[in-house]
């Protein structure tokens, strides 16, 4: 593992609170599901927060706090975690809420931070290692109005308008309208960029 990899690896104690006692099949399944969510979504959630205006370190901090909150919920109130409709959407909403919380109201992740899961969790692209083209898209998304930007961030990550509506607390039609507005603005920006590029290429 390189020093760069260790700088973004969250170090969380994933040891079950009931370690040493006979395993509860239901809790074991929930924990396995959580670890799969962590492995599949950690960097994606960080990029989601970055699309919504966060810097790399802010996004990683908010993402780590969101996963720590989810883990603590499983440990202490598993019935509430079972009631989560869509863990992928939930973790993004919590991470974004953490990022948007005023600095003086942010809390440290409510768990002891020690050792993390297997290194295969980190096979995804680091949110700080973005191509120039991706950075252009990221900058364009960040210029969108906040509600449009959040809707587009969910859409990019594969969520349907009905799912976006639930997370944003709006109607399905309002979610679709936000997406239409986002596409319209991004298309207009792309046209302007292409026109400028064509002008530059024609210059002697």
Secondary structure as GFF3:
##gff-version 3
##sequence-region A 1 204
A	DSSP	alpha_helix	3	8	.	.	.	ID=ss1
A	DSSP	alpha_helix	25	51	.	.	.	ID=ss2
A	DSSP	alpha_helix	56	76	.	.	.	ID=ss3
A	DSSP	alpha_helix	78	82	.	.	.	ID=ss4
A	DSSP	alpha_helix	87	100	.	.	.	ID=ss5
A	DSSP	three_ten_helix	103	105	.	.	.	ID=ss6
A	DSSP	three_ten_helix	119	122	.	.	.	ID=ss7
A	DSSP	alpha_helix	132	142	.	.	.	ID=ss8
A	DSSP	alpha_helix	146	156	.	.	.	ID=ss9
A	DSSP	alpha_helix	161	168	.	.	.	ID=ss10
A	DSSP	alpha_helix	172	202	.	.	.	ID=ss11
###
